Amino acid sequence: MDPDQRHVTAPRPPLWGPIVCVALGALVAMMGTVVHRFDLAAVPVGIVIALAVSGSGGVVARAWMGYLGLGGYGIGWFAAVLALAYVAPGGDVLIPGAEAVGYVWILGGALVVAATAFAPRRWFDDTARSPRVDA
């Protein structure tokens, strides 16, 4: 090994990266909370869109910052959803506990975000691979 190559390390992620991932998680959770109850001709389109965007945000955070980013994203997402689930001073609530869609949003969203941790590592790998040769 060349002596000059011993001290070469991978670039460190930016310090503000996890903070951006927390903010991304909170933003996605707020948008999902707003749309999760939308129905189109008795089809729950809003919850499907909200869960899909939550999973996509988790994939983005993991691809950018790895598990540190995914953890920050999950913290921001869960904190925002829990904050919006509480009753406001006027008695309004954005995630009703009496409806099943509220539980699906809270629990299903948390499971979708957690499931991004189990996505295959090759989805996030930037190394070049040789082309596949079929026989």
KOLMAR-978343 format. One line per field, with one value per atom (N, C-alpha, C, CB): x, y, z; atom name; residue in one letter; residue number from 1. Coordinates in nm, 2 decimals. Glycine has a CB too. Layout:
N
east = (X, ...) .
north = (Y, ...) .
up = (Z, ...) .
atomo = (CA, ...) .
residuo = (A, ...) .
num = (NUM, ...) .
END
This chain:
135
east = (0.08, 0.00, 0.09, -0.10, 0.05, 0.13, 0.11, 0.07, 0.22, 0.21, 0.12, 0.35, 0.10, 0.02, -0.13, 0.05, -0.16, -0.30, -0.36, -0.31, -0.27, -0.32, -0.41, -0.20, -0.39, -0.47, -0.59, -0.37, -0.62, -0.73, -0.86, -0.72, -0.95, -1.07, -1.19, -1.09, -1.30, -1.43, -1.47, -1.54, -1.52, -1.56, -1.67, -1.62, -1.66, -1.75, -1.88, -1.69, -1.99, -2.12, -2.12, -2.24, -2.19, -2.20, -2.27, -2.27, -2.23, -2.29, -2.44, -2.21, -2.48, -2.62, -2.71, -2.63, -2.65, -2.73, -2.83, -2.63, -2.80, -2.91, -3.02, -2.85, -2.98, -3.08, -3.18, -3.02, -3.12, -3.21, -3.30, -3.12, -3.25, -3.33, -3.44, -3.24, -3.42, -3.52, -3.63, -3.46, -3.58, -3.68, -3.76, -3.61, -3.69, -3.76, -3.87, -3.66, -3.83, -3.93, -4.05, -3.87, -4.03, -4.14, -4.22, -4.08, -4.16, -4.24, -4.32, -4.14, -4.27, -4.34, -4.46, -4.25, -4.43, -4.54, -4.65, -4.48, -4.62, -4.72, -4.80, -4.66, -4.74, -4.81, -4.90, -4.72, -4.85, -4.92, -5.04, -4.84, -5.02, -5.13, -5.25, -5.09, -5.21, -5.32, -5.39, -5.25, -5.33, -5.39, -5.44, -5.30, -5.41, -5.43, -5.58, -5.37, -5.67, -5.81, -5.89, -5.88, -5.82, -5.88, -5.94, -5.78, -6.06, -6.13, -6.17, -6.25, -6.17, -6.22, -6.31, -6.10, -6.44, -6.55, -6.53, -6.54, -6.52, -6.51, -6.38, -6.63, -6.28, -6.15, -6.05, -6.11, -5.98, -5.89, -5.76, -5.86, -5.77, -5.65, -5.55, -5.69, -5.60, -5.51, -5.41, -5.58, -5.46, -5.37, -5.26, -5.45, -5.30, -5.20, -5.09, -5.28, -5.13, -5.04, -4.95, -5.11, -5.01, -4.93, -4.83, -5.02, -4.87, -4.77, -4.66, -4.85, -4.70, -4.60, -4.50, -4.67, -4.54, -4.45, -4.36, -4.52, -4.42, -4.34, -4.23, -4.43, -4.26, -4.16, -4.05, -4.22, -4.10, -4.00, -3.91, -4.08, -3.96, -3.87, -3.77, -3.96, -3.81, -3.72, -3.61, -3.79, -3.64, -3.54, -3.45, -3.61, -3.50, -3.41, -3.31, -3.50, -3.37, -3.28, -3.17, -3.36, -3.21, -3.11, -3.01, -3.18, -3.05, -2.96, -2.86, -3.04, -2.90, -2.82, -2.72, -2.90, -2.78, -2.70, -2.68, -2.76, -2.73, -2.73, -2.82, -2.58, -2.79, -2.88, -2.89, -2.83, -2.79, -2.80, -2.91, -2.66, -2.91, -3.01, -3.15, -2.98, -3.16, -3.29, -3.34, -3.27, -3.25, -3.29, -3.34, -3.17, -3.27, -3.32, -3.45, -3.22, -3.47, -3.59, -3.71, -3.58, -3.68, -3.78, -3.82, -3.73, -3.72, -3.75, -3.83, -3.61, -3.80, -3.88, -4.02, -3.81, -4.03, -4.16, -4.25, -4.15, -4.20, -4.28, -4.31, -4.20, -4.22, -4.25, -4.36, -4.12, -4.35, -4.45, -4.59, -4.41, -4.59, -4.72, -4.78, -4.71, -4.70, -4.75, -4.80, -4.64, -4.72, -4.76, -4.90, -4.65, -4.92, -5.04, -5.16, -5.02, -5.13, -5.24, -5.30, -5.18, -5.24, -5.30, -5.41, -5.19, -5.50, -5.61, -5.56, -5.72, -5.60, -5.56, -5.64, -5.57, -5.60, -5.68, -5.83, -5.61, -5.86, -6.00, -6.08, -6.00, -6.01, -6.08, -6.07, -6.22, -5.99, -5.97, -5.86, -5.94, -5.87, -5.77, -5.75, -5.80, -5.63, -5.60, -5.60, -5.47, -5.57, -5.57, -5.67, -5.42, -5.79, -5.89, -5.87, -6.03, -5.88, -5.86, -5.98, -5.83, -6.10, -6.22, -6.23, -6.34, -6.14, -6.15, -6.03, -6.15, -6.05, -5.94, -5.83, -6.00, -5.86, -5.76, -5.65, -5.82, -5.69, -5.60, -5.49, -5.67, -5.54, -5.45, -5.36, -5.53, -5.42, -5.34, -5.23, -5.44, -5.26, -5.16, -5.05, -5.23, -5.08, -4.98, -4.90, -5.04, -4.96, -4.89, -4.84, -4.98, -4.92, -4.87, -4.76, -4.98, -4.76, -4.65, -4.53, -4.69, -4.54, -4.42, -4.36, -4.45, -4.44, -4.39, -4.33, -4.50, -4.38, -4.33, -4.19, -4.42, -4.18, -4.05, -3.95, -4.06, -3.99, -3.90, -3.86, -3.96, -3.95, -3.92, -3.81, -4.05, -3.79, -3.69, -3.55, -3.70, -3.54, -3.41, -3.38, -3.42, -3.48, -3.45, -3.45, -3.56, -3.45, -3.44, -3.30, -3.46, -3.28, -3.15, -3.04, -3.16, -2.93, -2.82, -2.77, -2.70, -2.79, -2.75, -2.83, -2.76, -2.95, -3.02, -2.95, -3.16, -2.87, -2.80, -2.65, -2.83, -2.60, -2.46, -2.43, -2.42, -2.32, -2.28, -2.17, -2.24, -2.12, -2.01, -2.05, -1.94, -1.97, -2.00, -1.99, -1.91, -2.08, -2.07, -2.05, -2.20, -1.99, -1.97, -2.11, -1.87, -2.12, -2.25, -2.27, -2.25, -2.40, -2.44, -2.43, -2.58, -2.37, -2.36, -2.45, -2.21, -2.55, -2.64, -2.58, -2.78, -2.59, -2.54, -2.63, -2.51) .
north = (-0.12, 0.00, 0.12, 0.00, 0.22, 0.34, 0.42, 0.43, 0.47, 0.54, 0.66, 0.59, 0.72, 0.84, 0.80, 0.92, 0.68, 0.63, 0.59, 0.52, 0.58, 0.53, 0.63, 0.50, 0.75, 0.86, 0.91, 0.97, 0.84, 0.89, 0.82, 0.84, 0.90, 0.85, 0.90, 0.90, 0.84, 0.88, 1.02, 0.78, 1.10, 1.24, 1.23, 1.32, 1.32, 1.32, 1.39, 1.39, 1.34, 1.41, 1.54, 1.32, 1.64, 1.77, 1.77, 1.87, 1.86, 1.86, 1.90, 1.96, 1.98, 2.02, 1.91, 2.15, 1.81, 1.70, 1.64, 1.60, 1.59, 1.53, 1.63, 1.48, 1.76, 1.86, 1.88, 2.00, 1.87, 1.88, 1.76, 1.89, 1.64, 1.52, 1.52, 1.39, 1.58, 1.60, 1.69, 1.65, 1.80, 1.90, 1.84, 2.02, 1.75, 1.68, 1.59, 1.60, 1.52, 1.43, 1.50, 1.35, 1.61, 1.69, 1.75, 1.81, 1.80, 1.85, 1.75, 1.92, 1.63, 1.52, 1.48, 1.40, 1.47, 1.43, 1.54, 1.41, 1.66, 1.77, 1.76, 1.91, 1.74, 1.73, 1.61, 1.74, 1.50, 1.37, 1.38, 1.26, 1.45, 1.47, 1.55, 1.54, 1.65, 1.73, 1.64, 1.85, 1.56, 1.49, 1.35, 1.48, 1.29, 1.15, 1.12, 1.11, 1.21, 1.18, 1.21, 1.27, 1.24, 1.27, 1.14, 1.34, 1.15, 1.04, 1.08, 0.98, 1.00, 1.02, 0.91, 1.04, 0.94, 0.85, 0.72, 0.80, 0.75, 0.65, 0.56, 0.56, 0.61, 0.54, 0.63, 0.52, 0.57, 0.65, 0.68, 0.57, 0.77, 0.81, 0.89, 0.90, 0.97, 1.05, 0.97, 1.14, 0.86, 0.78, 0.71, 0.68, 0.67, 0.60, 0.70, 0.54, 0.82, 0.92, 0.96, 1.05, 0.97, 1.01, 0.91, 1.04, 0.78, 0.67, 0.66, 0.54, 0.68, 0.67, 0.78, 0.67, 0.90, 1.01, 0.99, 1.15, 0.94, 0.91, 0.81, 0.86, 0.71, 0.61, 0.67, 0.49, 0.75, 0.81, 0.90, 0.89, 0.98, 1.07, 0.99, 1.15, 0.87, 0.79, 0.73, 0.67, 0.70, 0.65, 0.76, 0.60, 0.88, 1.00, 1.03, 1.12, 1.02, 1.05, 0.94, 1.06, 0.82, 0.71, 0.72, 0.57, 0.75, 0.76, 0.87, 0.78, 0.98, 1.09, 1.08, 1.22, 1.04, 1.04, 0.90, 1.13, 0.80, 0.67, 0.65, 0.64, 0.57, 0.54, 0.66, 0.42, 0.75, 0.87, 0.96, 0.94, 0.98, 1.06, 1.00, 1.08, 0.86, 0.80, 0.81, 0.65, 0.80, 0.82, 0.96, 0.79, 1.06, 1.19, 1.22, 1.29, 1.16, 1.17, 1.11, 1.10, 0.99, 0.92, 1.00, 0.78, 1.06, 1.14, 1.26, 1.19, 1.33, 1.45, 1.41, 1.52, 1.29, 1.25, 1.21, 1.13, 1.13, 1.09, 1.20, 0.98, 1.29, 1.41, 1.50, 1.49, 1.52, 1.61, 1.54, 1.64, 1.41, 1.34, 1.34, 1.19, 1.31, 1.31, 1.45, 1.26, 1.55, 1.69, 1.73, 1.79, 1.68, 1.71, 1.62, 1.70, 1.52, 1.43, 1.48, 1.29, 1.57, 1.62, 1.72, 1.68, 1.73, 1.82, 1.96, 1.79, 2.05, 2.19, 2.26, 2.26, 2.38, 2.45, 2.48, 2.59, 2.49, 2.51, 2.38, 2.59, 2.27, 2.14, 2.07, 2.16, 2.14, 2.08, 1.98, 2.19, 1.88, 1.78, 1.74, 1.65, 1.72, 1.68, 1.53, 1.74, 1.46, 1.31, 1.26, 1.25, 1.23, 1.19, 1.04, 1.20, 1.02, 0.89, 0.80, 0.90, 0.86, 0.78, 0.71, 0.86, 0.75, 0.70, 0.61, 0.81, 0.50, 0.41, 0.47, 0.28, 0.56, 0.62, 0.70, 0.72, 0.75, 0.81, 0.71, 0.88, 0.60, 0.49, 0.44, 0.38, 0.43, 0.38, 0.48, 0.36, 0.61, 0.71, 0.70, 0.85, 0.70, 0.70, 0.57, 0.72, 0.46, 0.33, 0.28, 0.22, 0.30, 0.26, 0.35, 0.27, 0.48, 0.57, 0.53, 0.71, 0.50, 0.47, 0.34, 0.45, 0.24, 0.12, 0.14, 0.01, 0.23, 0.26, 0.32, 0.35, 0.41, 0.48, 0.38, 0.60, 0.29, 0.19, 0.09, 0.12, 0.06, -0.04, 0.01, -0.07, 0.14, 0.19, 0.15, 0.34, 0.12, 0.08, -0.06, 0.07, -0.14, -0.28, -0.29, -0.37, -0.17, -0.17, -0.23, -0.03, -0.29, -0.35, -0.24, -0.42, -0.28, -0.18, -0.14, -0.24, -0.23, -0.20, -0.08, -0.32, -0.05, 0.06, 0.20, 0.07, 0.19, 0.32, 0.32, 0.33, 0.22, 0.20, 0.28, 0.06, 0.36, 0.43, 0.37, 0.57, 0.25, 0.19, 0.14, 0.08, 0.15, 0.10, -0.05, 0.17, -0.11, -0.26, -0.29, -0.32, -0.40, -0.44, -0.49, -0.56, -0.47, -0.51, -0.66, -0.47, -0.69, -0.83, -0.90, -0.85, -1.02, -1.10, -1.22, -1.14, -1.23, -1.34, -1.45, -1.30, -1.57, -1.68, -1.72, -1.80) .
up = (0.00, 0.00, 0.00, 0.12, -0.08, -0.09, 0.04, -0.21, 0.10, 0.23, 0.22, 0.28, 0.11, 0.10, 0.10, -0.03, 0.07, 0.06, 0.19, -0.04, 0.29, 0.42, 0.49, 0.51, 0.47, 0.54, 0.46, 0.57, 0.35, 0.27, 0.34, 0.12, 0.37, 0.44, 0.35, 0.58, 0.38, 0.31, 0.36, 0.33, 0.27, 0.32, 0.43, 0.20, 0.52, 0.63, 0.59, 0.76, 0.63, 0.60, 0.66, 0.64, 0.60, 0.66, 0.80, 0.57, 0.88, 1.02, 1.02, 1.11, 0.92, 0.91, 0.85, 0.84, 0.79, 0.73, 0.81, 0.68, 0.93, 1.02, 1.05, 1.14, 1.07, 1.10, 0.98, 1.13, 0.86, 0.74, 0.73, 0.61, 0.77, 0.77, 0.87, 0.79, 0.99, 1.08, 1.03, 1.22, 0.97, 0.91, 0.80, 0.86, 0.72, 0.61, 0.66, 0.52, 0.77, 0.83, 0.88, 0.94, 0.95, 1.00, 0.89, 1.09, 0.79, 0.67, 0.61, 0.57, 0.58, 0.52, 0.61, 0.49, 0.74, 0.83, 0.84, 0.97, 0.83, 0.83, 0.71, 0.85, 0.59, 0.47, 0.47, 0.35, 0.51, 0.52, 0.61, 0.56, 0.72, 0.82, 0.76, 0.95, 0.67, 0.61, 0.51, 0.54, 0.43, 0.32, 0.35, 0.20, 0.47, 0.49, 0.50, 0.62, 0.52, 0.53, 0.40, 0.64, 0.29, 0.17, 0.10, 0.07, 0.06, -0.01, -0.14, 0.08, -0.24, -0.37, -0.41, -0.48, -0.41, -0.43, -0.34, -0.58, -0.21, -0.11, -0.12, -0.11, -0.19, -0.20, -0.12, -0.35, -0.02, 0.06, -0.01, 0.19, -0.10, -0.18, -0.10, -0.30, 0.00, 0.08, 0.16, 0.17, 0.22, 0.31, 0.22, 0.39, 0.11, 0.02, -0.03, -0.11, -0.06, -0.10, 0.02, -0.16, 0.13, 0.25, 0.29, 0.37, 0.29, 0.32, 0.21, 0.33, 0.09, -0.02, -0.01, -0.16, 0.02, 0.03, 0.16, 0.04, 0.27, 0.39, 0.36, 0.50, 0.29, 0.25, 0.16, 0.18, 0.06, -0.03, 0.04, -0.14, 0.14, 0.22, 0.30, 0.31, 0.35, 0.42, 0.33, 0.49, 0.21, 0.12, 0.08, -0.01, 0.06, 0.03, 0.15, 0.00, 0.27, 0.39, 0.40, 0.52, 0.38, 0.39, 0.28, 0.39, 0.16, 0.05, 0.07, -0.09, 0.13, 0.14, 0.26, 0.16, 0.38, 0.50, 0.56, 0.60, 0.50, 0.56, 0.68, 0.61, 0.77, 0.88, 0.98, 0.96, 0.98, 1.07, 1.01, 1.07, 0.88, 0.82, 0.83, 0.67, 0.82, 0.84, 0.98, 0.80, 1.07, 1.21, 1.24, 1.31, 1.19, 1.20, 1.13, 1.14, 1.02, 0.94, 1.03, 0.81, 1.08, 1.16, 1.29, 1.20, 1.35, 1.47, 1.43, 1.54, 1.32, 1.28, 1.24, 1.17, 1.17, 1.13, 1.25, 1.04, 1.34, 1.45, 1.54, 1.53, 1.57, 1.66, 1.60, 1.68, 1.47, 1.41, 1.41, 1.26, 1.38, 1.38, 1.52, 1.33, 1.62, 1.76, 1.80, 1.85, 1.76, 1.80, 1.73, 1.75, 1.61, 1.54, 1.58, 1.39, 1.65, 1.70, 1.83, 1.72, 1.90, 2.02, 1.99, 2.11, 2.08, 2.07, 2.09, 2.17, 1.99, 2.00, 2.11, 1.86, 2.15, 2.25, 2.21, 2.28, 2.09, 2.05, 2.04, 1.92, 2.06, 2.05, 1.92, 2.08, 1.82, 1.69, 1.70, 1.59, 1.61, 1.60, 1.46, 1.69, 1.41, 1.27, 1.25, 1.23, 1.35, 1.34, 1.44, 1.37, 1.40, 1.49, 1.53, 1.42, 1.66, 1.72, 1.70, 1.86, 1.67, 1.65, 1.51, 1.68, 1.42, 1.29, 1.26, 1.18, 1.19, 1.16, 1.08, 1.09, 0.99, 0.91, 0.99, 0.81, 1.11, 1.20, 1.25, 1.31, 1.29, 1.34, 1.23, 1.40, 1.11, 0.99, 0.96, 0.87, 0.97, 0.94, 1.05, 0.94, 1.17, 1.28, 1.28, 1.42, 1.28, 1.29, 1.16, 1.35, 1.05, 0.92, 0.87, 0.82, 0.90, 0.86, 0.94, 0.89, 1.07, 1.14, 1.09, 1.29, 1.05, 0.99, 0.85, 0.98, 0.77, 0.64, 0.66, 0.56, 0.75, 0.77, 0.82, 0.87, 0.92, 0.97, 0.86, 1.09, 0.77, 0.67, 0.57, 0.59, 0.56, 0.47, 0.53, 0.46, 0.65, 0.71, 0.66, 0.86, 0.61, 0.57, 0.41, 0.62, 0.35, 0.20, 0.17, 0.14, 0.05, 0.02, 0.01, -0.12, 0.05, 0.06, -0.08, 0.13, -0.18, -0.32, -0.38, -0.41, -0.32, -0.37, -0.34, -0.31, -0.24, -0.19, -0.22, -0.05, -0.29, -0.32, -0.45, -0.33, -0.45, -0.56, -0.64, -0.52, -0.60, -0.67, -0.81, -0.59, -0.91, -1.04, -1.05, -1.15, -1.12, -1.13, -1.28, -1.08, -1.30, -1.44, -1.50, -1.45, -1.63, -1.69, -1.67, -1.84, -1.66, -1.64, -1.78, -1.58, -1.78, -1.91, -1.89, -1.94, -1.98, -1.98, -2.07, -2.02, -2.03, -2.12, -2.23, -2.03) .
atomo = (N, CA, C, CB, N, CA, C, CB, N, CA, C, CB, N, CA, C, CB, N, CA, C, CB, N, CA, C, CB, N, CA, C, CB, N, CA, C, CB, N, CA, C, CB, N, CA, C, CB, N, CA, C, CB, N, CA, C, CB, N, CA, C, CB, N, CA, C, CB, N, CA, C, CB, N, CA, C, CB, N, CA, C, CB, N, CA, C, CB, N, CA, C, CB, N, CA, C, CB, N, CA, C, CB, N, CA, C, CB, N, CA, C, CB, N, CA, C, CB, N, CA, C, CB, N, CA, C, CB, N, CA, C, CB, N, CA, C, CB, N, CA, C, CB, N, CA, C, CB, N, CA, C, CB, N, CA, C, CB, N, CA, C, CB, N, CA, C, CB, N, CA, C, CB, N, CA, C, CB, N, CA, C, CB, N, CA, C, CB, N, CA, C, CB, N, CA, C, CB, N, CA, C, CB, N, CA, C, CB, N, CA, C, CB, N, CA, C, CB, N, CA, C, CB, N, CA, C, CB, N, CA, C, CB, N, CA, C, CB, N, CA, C, CB, N, CA, C, CB, N, CA, C, CB, N, CA, C, CB, N, CA, C, CB, N, CA, C, CB, N, CA, C, CB, N, CA, C, CB, N, CA, C, CB, N, CA, C, CB, N, CA, C, CB, N, CA, C, CB, N, CA, C, CB, N, CA, C, CB, N, CA, C, CB, N, CA, C, CB, N, CA, C, CB, N, CA, C, CB, N, CA, C, CB, N, CA, C, CB, N, CA, C, CB, N, CA, C, CB, N, CA, C, CB, N, CA, C, CB, N, CA, C, CB, N, CA, C, CB, N, CA, C, CB, N, CA, C, CB, N, CA, C, CB, N, CA, C, CB, N, CA, C, CB, N, CA, C, CB, N, CA, C, CB, N, CA, C, CB, N, CA, C, CB, N, CA, C, CB, N, CA, C, CB, N, CA, C, CB, N, CA, C, CB, N, CA, C, CB, N, CA, C, CB, N, CA, C, CB, N, CA, C, CB, N, CA, C, CB, N, CA, C, CB, N, CA, C, CB, N, CA, C, CB, N, CA, C, CB, N, CA, C, CB, N, CA, C, CB, N, CA, C, CB, N, CA, C, CB, N, CA, C, CB, N, CA, C, CB, N, CA, C, CB, N, CA, C, CB, N, CA, C, CB, N, CA, C, CB, N, CA, C, CB, N, CA, C, CB, N, CA, C, CB, N, CA, C, CB, N, CA, C, CB, N, CA, C, CB, N, CA, C, CB, N, CA, C, CB, N, CA, C, CB, N, CA, C, CB, N, CA, C, CB, N, CA, C, CB, N, CA, C, CB, N, CA, C, CB, N, CA, C, CB, N, CA, C, CB, N, CA, C, CB, N, CA, C, CB, N, CA, C, CB, N, CA, C, CB, N, CA, C, CB, N, CA, C, CB, N, CA, C, CB, N, CA, C, CB, N, CA, C, CB, N, CA, C, CB, N, CA, C, CB, N, CA, C, CB, N, CA, C, CB) .
residuo = (M, M, M, M, D, D, D, D, P, P, P, P, D, D, D, D, Q, Q, Q, Q, R, R, R, R, H, H, H, H, V, V, V, V, T, T, T, T, A, A, A, A, P, P, P, P, R, R, R, R, P, P, P, P, P, P, P, P, L, L, L, L, W, W, W, W, G, G, G, G, P, P, P, P, I, I, I, I, V, V, V, V, C, C, C, C, V, V, V, V, A, A, A, A, L, L, L, L, G, G, G, G, A, A, A, A, L, L, L, L, V, V, V, V, A, A, A, A, M, M, M, M, M, M, M, M, G, G, G, G, T, T, T, T, V, V, V, V, V, V, V, V, H, H, H, H, R, R, R, R, F, F, F, F, D, D, D, D, L, L, L, L, A, A, A, A, A, A, A, A, V, V, V, V, P, P, P, P, V, V, V, V, G, G, G, G, I, I, I, I, V, V, V, V, I, I, I, I, A, A, A, A, L, L, L, L, A, A, A, A, V, V, V, V, S, S, S, S, G, G, G, G, S, S, S, S, G, G, G, G, G, G, G, G, V, V, V, V, V, V, V, V, A, A, A, A, R, R, R, R, A, A, A, A, W, W, W, W, M, M, M, M, G, G, G, G, Y, Y, Y, Y, L, L, L, L, G, G, G, G, L, L, L, L, G, G, G, G, G, G, G, G, Y, Y, Y, Y, G, G, G, G, I, I, I, I, G, G, G, G, W, W, W, W, F, F, F, F, A, A, A, A, A, A, A, A, V, V, V, V, L, L, L, L, A, A, A, A, L, L, L, L, A, A, A, A, Y, Y, Y, Y, V, V, V, V, A, A, A, A, P, P, P, P, G, G, G, G, G, G, G, G, D, D, D, D, V, V, V, V, L, L, L, L, I, I, I, I, P, P, P, P, G, G, G, G, A, A, A, A, E, E, E, E, A, A, A, A, V, V, V, V, G, G, G, G, Y, Y, Y, Y, V, V, V, V, W, W, W, W, I, I, I, I, L, L, L, L, G, G, G, G, G, G, G, G, A, A, A, A, L, L, L, L, V, V, V, V, V, V, V, V, A, A, A, A, A, A, A, A, T, T, T, T, A, A, A, A, F, F, F, F, A, A, A, A, P, P, P, P, R, R, R, R, R, R, R, R, W, W, W, W, F, F, F, F, D, D, D, D, D, D, D, D, T, T, T, T, A, A, A, A, R, R, R, R, S, S, S, S, P, P, P, P, R, R, R, R, V, V, V, V, D, D, D, D, A, A, A, A) .
num = (1, 1, 1, 1, 2, 2, 2, 2, 3, 3, 3, 3, 4, 4, 4, 4, 5, 5, 5, 5, 6, 6, 6, 6, 7, 7, 7, 7, 8, 8, 8, 8, 9, 9, 9, 9, 10, 10, 10, 10, 11, 11, 11, 11, 12, 12, 12, 12, 13, 13, 13, 13, 14, 14, 14, 14, 15, 15, 15, 15, 16, 16, 16, 16, 17, 17, 17, 17, 18, 18, 18, 18, 19, 19, 19, 19, 20, 20, 20, 20, 21, 21, 21, 21, 22, 22, 22, 22, 23, 23, 23, 23, 24, 24, 24, 24, 25, 25, 25, 25, 26, 26, 26, 26, 27, 27, 27, 27, 28, 28, 28, 28, 29, 29, 29, 29, 30, 30, 30, 30, 31, 31, 31, 31, 32, 32, 32, 32, 33, 33, 33, 33, 34, 34, 34, 34, 35, 35, 35, 35, 36, 36, 36, 36, 37, 37, 37, 37, 38, 38, 38, 38, 39, 39, 39, 39, 40, 40, 40, 40, 41, 41, 41, 41, 42, 42, 42, 42, 43, 43, 43, 43, 44, 44, 44, 44, 45, 45, 45, 45, 46, 46, 46, 46, 47, 47, 47, 47, 48, 48, 48, 48, 49, 49, 49, 49, 50, 50, 50, 50, 51, 51, 51, 51, 52, 52, 52, 52, 53, 53, 53, 53, 54, 54, 54, 54, 55, 55, 55, 55, 56, 56, 56, 56, 57, 57, 57, 57, 58, 58, 58, 58, 59, 59, 59, 59, 60, 60, 60, 60, 61, 61, 61, 61, 62, 62, 62, 62, 63, 63, 63, 63, 64, 64, 64, 64, 65, 65, 65, 65, 66, 66, 66, 66, 67, 67, 67, 67, 68, 68, 68, 68, 69, 69, 69, 69, 70, 70, 70, 70, 71, 71, 71, 71, 72, 72, 72, 72, 73, 73, 73, 73, 74, 74, 74, 74, 75, 75, 75, 75, 76, 76, 76, 76, 77, 77, 77, 77, 78, 78, 78, 78, 79, 79, 79, 79, 80, 80, 80, 80, 81, 81, 81, 81, 82, 82, 82, 82, 83, 83, 83, 83, 84, 84, 84, 84, 85, 85, 85, 85, 86, 86, 86, 86, 87, 87, 87, 87, 88, 88, 88, 88, 89, 89, 89, 89, 90, 90, 90, 90, 91, 91, 91, 91, 92, 92, 92, 92, 93, 93, 93, 93, 94, 94, 94, 94, 95, 95, 95, 95, 96, 96, 96, 96, 97, 97, 97, 97, 98, 98, 98, 98, 99, 99, 99, 99, 100, 100, 100, 100, 101, 101, 101, 101, 102, 102, 102, 102, 103, 103, 103, 103, 104, 104, 104, 104, 105, 105, 105, 105, 106, 106, 106, 106, 107, 107, 107, 107, 108, 108, 108, 108, 109, 109, 109, 109, 110, 110, 110, 110, 111, 111, 111, 111, 112, 112, 112, 112, 113, 113, 113, 113, 114, 114, 114, 114, 115, 115, 115, 115, 116, 116, 116, 116, 117, 117, 117, 117, 118, 118, 118, 118, 119, 119, 119, 119, 120, 120, 120, 120, 121, 121, 121, 121, 122, 122, 122, 122, 123, 123, 123, 123, 124, 124, 124, 124, 125, 125, 125, 125, 126, 126, 126, 126, 127, 127, 127, 127, 128, 128, 128, 128, 129, 129, 129, 129, 130, 130, 130, 130, 131, 131, 131, 131, 132, 132, 132, 132, 133, 133, 133, 133, 134, 134, 134, 134, 135, 135, 135, 135) .
END
